[in-house]
Amino acid sequence: MTVSTAPGAVSRSMSRREKLRTDPSYQAFWLLRIGFTVAPILFGADKFADLLTNWDKYLAPWVNGIVPGTAHQAMYAVGVIEIVAGLAVLIVPRFGGYLVAAWLLGIIVNLLSIGNYYDVALRDFGLLLAALTLARLARAFPGESIRGASRSA
């Protein structure tokens, strides 16, 4: 029986293509990184288009009471924040993963306080755990550039 090293420790000397083909932790890192880049950007952009749903209904009345403007205007700000969070995951996943997790925690609190969206809150809790997992995996692959070359940590 062999003793395994920390995720990414052995694979640092391999090419990105080889790591993507053989290293499960590296594959998980990139799957989560891509997902938490694309999803927040798309959902954030949809706050301006309302193609997927009427996002205003997901804002708790107490939150609407403390933010300036209407619920619809608040959703524009939410959209910008989500786009920024997605870009943070793309550029700096060690930070972006925690940013998305914190944002999801806020969404969960908001949804639980409405009382009608427990299923969505539970789904977002799963996403929060995945975002935390991304942040942790990003520490195993420091300096992973989106362009293909590893930067120094």
GROMACS elastic network, one bead per residue, 0.5 to 0.9 nm:
[ bonds ]
;  ai    aj funct       b0    kb
    4     7     6  0.85035   500
    5     8     6  0.81300   500
    5     9     6  0.63038   500
    5    10     6  0.71152   500
    6     9     6  0.54872   500
    6    10     6  0.79560   500
    6   140     6  0.76432   500
    7    10     6  0.76086   500
    7    11     6  0.80067   500
    7    23     6  0.84527   500
    7    24     6  0.87846   500
    7    25     6  0.61271   500
    7    26     6  0.78374   500
    7   137     6  0.80655   500
    7   140     6  0.59795   500
    7   141     6  0.83170   500
    8    11     6  0.50092   500
    8    12     6  0.59518   500
    8    19     6  0.88068   500
    8    23     6  0.78785   500
    8    25     6  0.71575   500
    8    26     6  0.68814   500
    8   137     6  0.88860   500
    8   140     6  0.54616   500
    8   141     6  0.61008   500
    9    12     6  0.58553   500
    9    13     6  0.85549   500
    9   140     6  0.74045   500
    9   141     6  0.84525   500
   10    13     6  0.67813   500
   10    14     6  0.80038   500
   11    14     6  0.51925   500
   11    15     6  0.81010   500
   11    16     6  0.88808   500
   11    18     6  0.85328   500
   11    19     6  0.62448   500
   11    23     6  0.72546   500
   11    26     6  0.85122   500
   12    15     6  0.78502   500
   12    16     6  0.87954   500
   12    19     6  0.83290   500
   12   141     6  0.78779   500
   14    17     6  0.81397   500
   14    18     6  0.60878   500
   14    19     6  0.62108   500
   15    18     6  0.51829   500
   15    19     6  0.61931   500
   15    20     6  0.85658   500
   16    19     6  0.50718   500
   16    20     6  0.60277   500
   16    21     6  0.85012   500
   16   148     6  0.69921   500
   16   149     6  0.80762   500
   16   150     6  0.88410   500
   17    20     6  0.51397   500
   17    21     6  0.61874   500
   17    22     6  0.87148   500
   18    21     6  0.50494   500
   18    22     6  0.61004   500
   18    23     6  0.79375   500
   19    22     6  0.52075   500
   19    23     6  0.50399   500
   19    24     6  0.82819   500
   19    26     6  0.64078   500
   19    27     6  0.76051   500
   20    23     6  0.60445   500
   20    24     6  0.77698   500
   20    26     6  0.62640   500
   20    27     6  0.54404   500
   20    30     6  0.83852   500
   21    24     6  0.83177   500
   21    27     6  0.77856   500
   22    26     6  0.83771   500
   22    27     6  0.81271   500
   23    26     6  0.52768   500
   23    27     6  0.62081   500
   23    28     6  0.86902   500
   24    28     6  0.60947   500
   24    29     6  0.85557   500
   25    28     6  0.50079   500
   25    29     6  0.61168   500
   25    30     6  0.87314   500
   25   137     6  0.73909   500
   25   140     6  0.86930   500
   26    29     6  0.50045   500
   26    30     6  0.63400   500
   26    31     6  0.86161   500
   26   137     6  0.80303   500
   26   140     6  0.85966   500
   26   141     6  0.77196   500
   27    30     6  0.53002   500
   27    31     6  0.61096   500
   27    32     6  0.85941   500
   28    31     6  0.50935   500
   28    32     6  0.60714   500
   28    33     6  0.83510   500
   28   134     6  0.81093   500
   28   137     6  0.80680   500
   29    32     6  0.53775   500
   29    33     6  0.59908   500
   29    34     6  0.86022   500
   29   133     6  0.84020   500
   29   134     6  0.60041   500
   29   135     6  0.87901   500
   29   137     6  0.57704   500
   29   138     6  0.66825   500
   29   140     6  0.89804   500
   29   141     6  0.82960   500
   30    34     6  0.59382   500
   30    35     6  0.83227   500
   30   134     6  0.86415   500
   31    34     6  0.53335   500
   31    35     6  0.60860   500
   31    36     6  0.85538   500
   32    35     6  0.50159   500
   32    36     6  0.59022   500
   32    37     6  0.83189   500
   32   130     6  0.73297   500
   32   131     6  0.74992   500
   32   133     6  0.82819   500
   32   134     6  0.58971   500
   33    36     6  0.52874   500
   33    37     6  0.60383   500
   33    38     6  0.85877   500
   33    89     6  0.64071   500
   33    90     6  0.66829   500
   33    93     6  0.69041   500
   33    97     6  0.82915   500
   33   131     6  0.87567   500
   33   134     6  0.66975   500
   33   138     6  0.87741   500
   34    37     6  0.51247   500
   34    38     6  0.60528   500
   34    39     6  0.83929   500
   34    89     6  0.83786   500
   34    90     6  0.74439   500
   35    38     6  0.53432   500
   35    39     6  0.58173   500
   35    40     6  0.83902   500
   36    39     6  0.55949   500
   36    40     6  0.62694   500
   36    41     6  0.84789   500
   36    85     6  0.85028   500
   36    86     6  0.60756   500
   36    89     6  0.65037   500
   36    90     6  0.80447   500
   36    96     6  0.87005   500
   36    97     6  0.77969   500
   36   100     6  0.78472   500
   36   131     6  0.73206   500
   36   134     6  0.86232   500
   37    40     6  0.60894   500
   37    41     6  0.64354   500
   37    42     6  0.87991   500
   37    83     6  0.84964   500
   37    85     6  0.77518   500
   37    87     6  0.61881   500
   37    88     6  0.78718   500
   37    89     6  0.56280   500
   37    90     6  0.55562   500
   38    41     6  0.53211   500
   38    42     6  0.60626   500
   38    43     6  0.85316   500
   38    86     6  0.65996   500
   38    87     6  0.87414   500
   38    90     6  0.88213   500
   39    42     6  0.51864   500
   39    43     6  0.59562   500
   39    44     6  0.82362   500
   39    82     6  0.89142   500
   39    86     6  0.73673   500
   40    43     6  0.50964   500
   40    44     6  0.56719   500
   40    45     6  0.83051   500
   40    79     6  0.84734   500
   40    81     6  0.88730   500
   40    82     6  0.51013   500
   40    83     6  0.57978   500
   40    84     6  0.83474   500
   40    85     6  0.67907   500
   40    86     6  0.50750   500
   40    87     6  0.85863   500
   40   100     6  0.84378   500
   41    44     6  0.50402   500
   41    45     6  0.60280   500
   41    46     6  0.85294   500
   41    79     6  0.81249   500
   41    80     6  0.87184   500
   41    82     6  0.61335   500
   41    84     6  0.76566   500
   41    85     6  0.78154   500
   41    86     6  0.53864   500
   41    87     6  0.75065   500
   42    45     6  0.51194   500
   42    46     6  0.61553   500
   42    47     6  0.88559   500
   42    82     6  0.86163   500
   42    83     6  0.76284   500
   42    86     6  0.88978   500
   43    46     6  0.50041   500
   43    47     6  0.65544   500
   43    52     6  0.84608   500
   43    79     6  0.71100   500
   43    82     6  0.72218   500
   43    83     6  0.79473   500
   44    47     6  0.53580   500
   44    48     6  0.76058   500
   44    75     6  0.87654   500
   44    76     6  0.81979   500
   44    78     6  0.68939   500
   44    80     6  0.61581   500
   44    81     6  0.73333   500
   44    83     6  0.52289   500
   44    84     6  0.87301   500
   44    86     6  0.88226   500
   45    48     6  0.57189   500
   45    49     6  0.70010   500
   45    50     6  0.88220   500
   45    76     6  0.88341   500
   45    79     6  0.59436   500
   45    80     6  0.77183   500
   45    82     6  0.82935   500
   45    83     6  0.70551   500
   46    50     6  0.53476   500
   46    51     6  0.62515   500
   46    52     6  0.68989   500
   46    53     6  0.84797   500
   46    55     6  0.87202   500
   46    79     6  0.73349   500
   47    50     6  0.56132   500
   47    51     6  0.83718   500
   47    52     6  0.88631   500
   47    53     6  0.88184   500
   47    54     6  0.83997   500
   47    55     6  0.66302   500
   47    56     6  0.88870   500
   47    72     6  0.86199   500
   47    75     6  0.58626   500
   47    76     6  0.58981   500
   47    77     6  0.86839   500
   47    78     6  0.74098   500
   47    79     6  0.51743   500
   47    80     6  0.85717   500
   48    51     6  0.87187   500
   48    75     6  0.77995   500
   48    76     6  0.61326   500
   48    79     6  0.71032   500
   49    52     6  0.82856   500
   50    53     6  0.54465   500
   50    54     6  0.55544   500
   50    55     6  0.67780   500
   51    54     6  0.77817   500
   52    55     6  0.83693   500
   53    56     6  0.87629   500
   53    57     6  0.89530   500
   54    57     6  0.63012   500
   54    58     6  0.81786   500
   55    58     6  0.56599   500
   55    59     6  0.75517   500
   55    71     6  0.88120   500
   55    72     6  0.78128   500
   55    75     6  0.69176   500
   56    59     6  0.56825   500
   56    60     6  0.89829   500
   56    71     6  0.55664   500
   56    72     6  0.55763   500
   56    73     6  0.89116   500
   56    74     6  0.82736   500
   56    75     6  0.66163   500
   57    60     6  0.78228   500
   57    71     6  0.83244   500
   58   107     6  0.89554   500
   58   110     6  0.79583   500
   58   111     6  0.68123   500
   58   114     6  0.79024   500
   58   117     6  0.82683   500
   59    62     6  0.84051   500
   59    63     6  0.66156   500
   59    64     6  0.65170   500
   59    71     6  0.67936   500
   59    74     6  0.85890   500
   59    75     6  0.82821   500
   59   107     6  0.88907   500
   59   110     6  0.68508   500
   59   111     6  0.75821   500
   59   114     6  0.78821   500
   60    63     6  0.52775   500
   60    64     6  0.62697   500
   60    65     6  0.86738   500
   60   110     6  0.57843   500
   60   111     6  0.69262   500
   60   112     6  0.88995   500
   60   113     6  0.66428   500
   60   114     6  0.53365   500
   61    65     6  0.61063   500
   61    66     6  0.88816   500
   61    71     6  0.87781   500
   61   113     6  0.89271   500
   61   114     6  0.76300   500
   62    66     6  0.66266   500
   62    67     6  0.89976   500
   62   110     6  0.88214   500
   62   113     6  0.85861   500
   62   114     6  0.89648   500
   63    66     6  0.53287   500
   63    67     6  0.63250   500
   63    71     6  0.88276   500
   63   110     6  0.75216   500
   64    67     6  0.54664   500
   64    68     6  0.77538   500
   64    69     6  0.81570   500
   64    70     6  0.70275   500
   64    71     6  0.57840   500
   64    74     6  0.76731   500
   65    68     6  0.77368   500
   65    69     6  0.89459   500
   65    70     6  0.88766   500
   65    71     6  0.89798   500
   67    70     6  0.80209   500
   67    71     6  0.83275   500
   67    74     6  0.70037   500
   68    71     6  0.87595   500
   68    73     6  0.83195   500
   68    74     6  0.75067   500
   69    72     6  0.80892   500
   69    73     6  0.59902   500
   69    74     6  0.68193   500
   70    73     6  0.51228   500
   70    74     6  0.62217   500
   70    75     6  0.86844   500
   71    75     6  0.62615   500
   71    76     6  0.89015   500
   72    75     6  0.51126   500
   72    76     6  0.67649   500
   73    76     6  0.52028   500
   73    77     6  0.68660   500
   73    78     6  0.88574   500
   74    77     6  0.51854   500
   74    78     6  0.62668   500
   74    79     6  0.86517   500
   75    79     6  0.60056   500
   75    80     6  0.86151   500
   76    79     6  0.50004   500
   76    80     6  0.64112   500
   76    81     6  0.87528   500
   77    80     6  0.51563   500
   77    81     6  0.62701   500
   77    82     6  0.86464   500
   78    81     6  0.51063   500
   78    82     6  0.61423   500
   78    83     6  0.86418   500
   79    82     6  0.51377   500
   79    83     6  0.62129   500
   79    84     6  0.86293   500
   80    83     6  0.51572   500
   80    84     6  0.62042   500
   80    85     6  0.85967   500
   81    84     6  0.50916   500
   81    85     6  0.61002   500
   81    86     6  0.86688   500
   81   103     6  0.88429   500
   82    86     6  0.61966   500
   82    87     6  0.86274   500
   82   100     6  0.81357   500
   82   103     6  0.83057   500
   83    86     6  0.51474   500
   83    87     6  0.62813   500
   83    88     6  0.86136   500
   84    87     6  0.50832   500
   84    88     6  0.61027   500
   84    89     6  0.87325   500
   85    89     6  0.63621   500
   85    90     6  0.87143   500
   85    96     6  0.61889   500
   85    97     6  0.84551   500
   85    99     6  0.64705   500
   85   100     6  0.60109   500
   85   103     6  0.84733   500
   86    89     6  0.51867   500
   86    90     6  0.63553   500
   86    91     6  0.88042   500
   86    96     6  0.73348   500
   86   100     6  0.77751   500
   87    91     6  0.61415   500
   87    92     6  0.82495   500
   87    96     6  0.78578   500
   88    91     6  0.51899   500
   88    92     6  0.54323   500
   88    93     6  0.65223   500
   88    94     6  0.89782   500
   88    95     6  0.70823   500
   88    97     6  0.80882   500
   88    99     6  0.80054   500
   88   100     6  0.88138   500
   89    92     6  0.54153   500
   89    94     6  0.75475   500
   89    95     6  0.71337   500
   89    97     6  0.59666   500
   89    98     6  0.89809   500
   89    99     6  0.83291   500
   89   100     6  0.80092   500
   89   135     6  0.88778   500
   90    93     6  0.61381   500
   90    96     6  0.76209   500
   90   145     6  0.89409   500
   90   146     6  0.72214   500
   91    96     6  0.79118   500
   91   145     6  0.76587   500
   91   146     6  0.73474   500
   92    95     6  0.56624   500
   92    96     6  0.58151   500
   92    97     6  0.84099   500
   92   138     6  0.86951   500
   92   143     6  0.85610   500
   92   144     6  0.89022   500
   92   145     6  0.88614   500
   93    97     6  0.54881   500
   93    98     6  0.83063   500
   93   134     6  0.72215   500
   93   135     6  0.61213   500
   93   137     6  0.89812   500
   93   138     6  0.60255   500
   93   139     6  0.88137   500
   94    97     6  0.58323   500
   94    98     6  0.71018   500
   94   134     6  0.75160   500
   94   136     6  0.70719   500
   94   137     6  0.80394   500
   94   138     6  0.51641   500
   94   139     6  0.63711   500
   94   142     6  0.82192   500
   95    98     6  0.54775   500
   95    99     6  0.62724   500
   95   100     6  0.88170   500
   95   135     6  0.68046   500
   95   138     6  0.89206   500
   96   100     6  0.60692   500
   96   101     6  0.84378   500
   96   131     6  0.84884   500
   96   134     6  0.88340   500
   96   135     6  0.72387   500
   97   100     6  0.52768   500
   97   101     6  0.61709   500
   97   102     6  0.86853   500
   97   128     6  0.89584   500
   97   130     6  0.86141   500
   97   132     6  0.58947   500
   97   133     6  0.78344   500
   97   134     6  0.57025   500
   97   136     6  0.82314   500
   97   138     6  0.84689   500
   98   102     6  0.61006   500
   98   103     6  0.85128   500
   98   128     6  0.89093   500
   98   131     6  0.67049   500
   98   132     6  0.60644   500
   98   134     6  0.84438   500
   98   135     6  0.60685   500
   99   102     6  0.51924   500
   99   103     6  0.61803   500
   99   104     6  0.86218   500
   99   131     6  0.85585   500
  100   104     6  0.60703   500
  100   105     6  0.85661   500
  100   128     6  0.74157   500
  100   131     6  0.63441   500
  100   132     6  0.83977   500
  101   104     6  0.50635   500
  101   105     6  0.62050   500
  101   106     6  0.87509   500
  101   125     6  0.89377   500
  101   127     6  0.77678   500
  101   129     6  0.74170   500
  101   130     6  0.82646   500
  101   131     6  0.53824   500
  101   132     6  0.61532   500
  102   105     6  0.50359   500
  102   106     6  0.64238   500
  102   107     6  0.87579   500
  102   128     6  0.78071   500
  103   106     6  0.51428   500
  103   107     6  0.63409   500
  103   108     6  0.87168   500
  103   128     6  0.85838   500
  104   108     6  0.60806   500
  104   109     6  0.86338   500
  104   121     6  0.89629   500
  104   124     6  0.62840   500
  104   125     6  0.73259   500
  104   127     6  0.75292   500
  104   128     6  0.58113   500
  104   131     6  0.89045   500
  105   108     6  0.50246   500
  105   109     6  0.62834   500
  105   110     6  0.85885   500
  105   124     6  0.79819   500
  105   125     6  0.74433   500
  105   128     6  0.69665   500
  106   109     6  0.51991   500
  106   110     6  0.61727   500
  106   111     6  0.86275   500
  107   110     6  0.50052   500
  107   111     6  0.60652   500
  107   112     6  0.85445   500
  107   121     6  0.75716   500
  107   124     6  0.77532   500
  108   111     6  0.50773   500
  108   112     6  0.60204   500
  108   113     6  0.84704   500
  108   118     6  0.87011   500
  108   120     6  0.81527   500
  108   122     6  0.78629   500
  108   124     6  0.65602   500
  108   125     6  0.70572   500
  109   112     6  0.52244   500
  109   113     6  0.61601   500
  109   114     6  0.88090   500
  109   121     6  0.80537   500
  110   113     6  0.52908   500
  110   114     6  0.65817   500
  110   121     6  0.87557   500
  111   114     6  0.52195   500
  111   115     6  0.66540   500
  111   116     6  0.75318   500
  111   117     6  0.57460   500
  111   118     6  0.69650   500
  111   120     6  0.75937   500
  111   121     6  0.59621   500
  112   115     6  0.52240   500
  112   116     6  0.75832   500
  112   117     6  0.67207   500
  112   118     6  0.61954   500
  112   121     6  0.66488   500
  113   116     6  0.85483   500
  113   117     6  0.89802   500
  114   117     6  0.70273   500
  114   118     6  0.88939   500
  115   118     6  0.67017   500
  116   119     6  0.83885   500
  117   120     6  0.53170   500
  117   121     6  0.62182   500
  117   122     6  0.86826   500
  118   122     6  0.60922   500
  118   123     6  0.86053   500
  119   122     6  0.51350   500
  119   123     6  0.62990   500
  119   124     6  0.86486   500
  120   123     6  0.50149   500
  120   124     6  0.61108   500
  120   125     6  0.85619   500
  121   124     6  0.50031   500
  121   125     6  0.61593   500
  121   126     6  0.88002   500
  122   126     6  0.65474   500
  122   127     6  0.87803   500
  123   126     6  0.51964   500
  123   127     6  0.64216   500
  123   128     6  0.87143   500
  124   128     6  0.60171   500
  124   129     6  0.86185   500
  125   129     6  0.63642   500
  125   130     6  0.86815   500
  126   129     6  0.51761   500
  126   130     6  0.63458   500
  126   131     6  0.87338   500
  127   131     6  0.61165   500
  127   132     6  0.86053   500
  128   131     6  0.50548   500
  128   132     6  0.62651   500
  128   133     6  0.85736   500
  129   132     6  0.51276   500
  129   133     6  0.61750   500
  129   134     6  0.87013   500
  130   134     6  0.62127   500
  130   135     6  0.87307   500
  131   134     6  0.50127   500
  131   135     6  0.63563   500
  131   136     6  0.87242   500
  132   135     6  0.50890   500
  132   136     6  0.62868   500
  132   137     6  0.86294   500
  133   136     6  0.51083   500
  133   137     6  0.60694   500
  133   138     6  0.84772   500
  134   137     6  0.50608   500
  134   138     6  0.59958   500
  134   139     6  0.88304   500
  135   138     6  0.51373   500
  135   139     6  0.68537   500
  136   139     6  0.54565   500
  136   140     6  0.72107   500
  137   140     6  0.51850   500
  137   141     6  0.68065   500
  138   141     6  0.51521   500
  138   142     6  0.61241   500
  138   143     6  0.85883   500
  138   144     6  0.81936   500
  139   142     6  0.54339   500
  139   143     6  0.88885   500
  141   144     6  0.60354   500
  141   150     6  0.87736   500
  141   153     6  0.88031   500
  142   145     6  0.89103   500
  142   150     6  0.79437   500
  142   151     6  0.76904   500
  142   152     6  0.72234   500
  142   153     6  0.51817   500
  143   149     6  0.86276   500
  143   150     6  0.53647   500
  143   152     6  0.52461   500
  144   147     6  0.85563   500
  144   148     6  0.75602   500
  144   149     6  0.69067   500
  144   151     6  0.60844   500
  144   152     6  0.83853   500
  144   153     6  0.85702   500
  145   148     6  0.57486   500
  145   149     6  0.56907   500
  145   150     6  0.53715   500
  145   151     6  0.62198   500
  146   149     6  0.76980   500
  146   150     6  0.86428   500
  147   150     6  0.85462   500
  150   153     6  0.87373   500
